[in-house]
Amino acid sequence: MKDYSGVWVYAEHDGNAISRSTLEIMGKGRELASRLGVELSVVLFGYGVSDLVETLIEYGADNVYVSDDERLKYYKTLNYAKLLTELIRRHRPEIVLFAASYKGRDLAPRVAASLRTGLTANCIDLDIGDFEDREKGERFEKILYQIVPAYGGNVVATIITPYHRPQIATVRPGNFQVPEKFPGKGKVFQINFGSEDWDDDVEVLEVERDEEDSKLEKARVIVGVGVGARGSEGVKILKRLAEALGGTLGATRPVVDAGLLPHECMIGETGKVVRPELYLACGISGAAHHMIGVRGAKVIIAINKDPKSPICEAADYIVIGDIFEVVPKLLEKLGKHGDAL
Ligand SMILES: Cc1cc2nc3c(=O)[nH]c(=O)nc-3n(C[C@H](O)[C@H](O)[C@H](O)COP(=O)(O)OP(=O)(O)OC[C@H]3O[C@@H](n4cnc5c(N)ncnc54)[C@H](O)[C@@H]3O)c2cc1C
């Protein structure tokens, strides 16, 4: 394992900007690299992406490996996985981090499988520590602790990859803050792949952007819809509240499972992690599976008719009452839409 060194982050972007989740992971990657005394490197694939290199350096990349190639214009799973695997084989980083986004979740397992190493998906934290394998009499220093909720969120497990390299993890977007800029003297390496490295037999016919999908992660105010909303009538009222507050709707899993709101709205262990200024939990009990997604919220206000609901312990402010009575009054006070109810 001694010839593996460095922390790598796979950079996601939309062609114009580096994704927020990449910057979040870079902040953590920087911290891990400093503790290990190694460099932070970022891999950037795409077409016309050279302008984005500057951002990566501003946020602390010591090295940026860029492949700016027309054939990389669209994300294609097999092609990207093959090229990234090849790059990792060449440079042998000890840690490789991906966002647990659609792309990251697609790419990371293929790369890990090709490299015959492990992968911990959906980490909520990362750390560095030691491990002693008493059975085998081996001791490992400064390995990656990959921290994930397990057993339905009831325990938090620390997973390690002592016998294989690189140690690969996907990290849930929204878990870490975007770091302060940390400008250094990042080096840029242009990567040219040989023709044998490409696996480019997919033709992209059309691309449609889903703007809605990132709305929740960016929202400053989120109105969370729980089972207490009792169906579409409740969703309508809460949507008006979200609009009145200049926010957007999130939801618990049963609400999404019931088809009341789309999957993109789901917050929690199997949904999204959000960090709004205000999370207004309406008719939500506060199950651990859900709360894990809102622990980064600055202020949580709960509207719930049961004072014994666990959300009442977790919230900063609690309104004990029926949402069908409280929310219309709130809308009236906010001076918007109240008359439409
Ligand atoms: C492996 C696994 C993963 C999961 N992942 C997720 C996840 O990612 N996200 C998620 O959200 N859940 C997830 N769940 C489900 C989770 O455990 C809870 O079941 C779910 O979060 C509960 O949703 P809820 O709070 O809307 O409903 P409930 O627990 O039924 O709570 C409804 C609340 O509404 C209140 N209420 C009822 N009527 C009113 C009213 N008129 N006015 C005010 N209050 C009212 C009640 O007092 C109650 O507190 C997962 C479960 C498992 C097993």
The ligand as a Gaussian input file, in Angstrom:
#p B3LYP/6-31G(d) Opt

LIG

0 1
 C      -34.391000       2.004000       5.509000
 C      -35.334000       3.161000       5.644000
 C      -34.999000       4.361000       5.054000
 C      -35.844000       5.458000       5.193000
 N      -35.492000       6.622000       4.585000
 C      -36.274000       7.717000       4.771000
 C      -35.911000       8.986000       4.200000
 O      -34.900000       9.132000       3.506000
 N      -36.717000      10.026000       4.441000
 C      -37.869000       9.933000       5.212000
 O      -38.541000      10.956000       5.404000
 N      -38.223000       8.761000       5.727000
 C      -37.486000       7.643000       5.530000
 N      -37.873000       6.465000       6.061000
 C      -39.183000       6.422000       6.762000
 C      -39.084000       6.959000       8.196000
 O      -38.621000       5.947000       9.059000
 C      -40.452000       7.452000       8.712000
 O      -41.379000       6.417000       8.588000
 C      -40.967000       8.677000       7.956000
 O      -39.982000       9.691000       7.932000
 C      -42.205000       9.216000       8.668000
 O      -42.788000      10.202000       7.881000
 P      -43.759000      11.291000       8.516000
 O      -43.073000      11.992000       9.636000
 O      -44.302000      12.103000       7.395000
 O      -44.987000      10.406000       9.040000
 P      -45.399000       9.962000      10.486000
 O      -44.289000       9.319000      11.217000
 O      -46.653000       9.180000      10.325000
 O      -45.734000      11.304000      11.261000
 C      -46.828000      12.125000      10.978000
 C      -46.801000      13.268000      11.990000
 O      -47.805000      14.200000      11.638000
 C      -48.447000      14.649000      12.823000
 N      -49.786000      15.072000      12.381000
 C      -50.800000      14.279000      11.910000
 N      -51.820000      15.058000      11.508000
 C      -51.442000      16.349000      11.722000
 C      -52.086000      17.598000      11.514000
 N      -53.301000      17.674000      10.950000
 N      -51.426000      18.720000      11.856000
 C      -50.186000      18.652000      12.428000
 N      -49.545000      17.491000      12.650000
 C      -50.153000      16.353000      12.291000
 C      -48.445000      13.468000      13.753000
 O      -48.524000      13.890000      15.109000
 C      -47.074000      12.838000      13.428000
 O      -46.079000      13.365000      14.282000
 C      -37.055000       5.354000       5.940000
 C      -37.385000       4.136000       6.528000
 C      -36.543000       3.050000       6.386000
 C      -36.901000       1.755000       7.039000

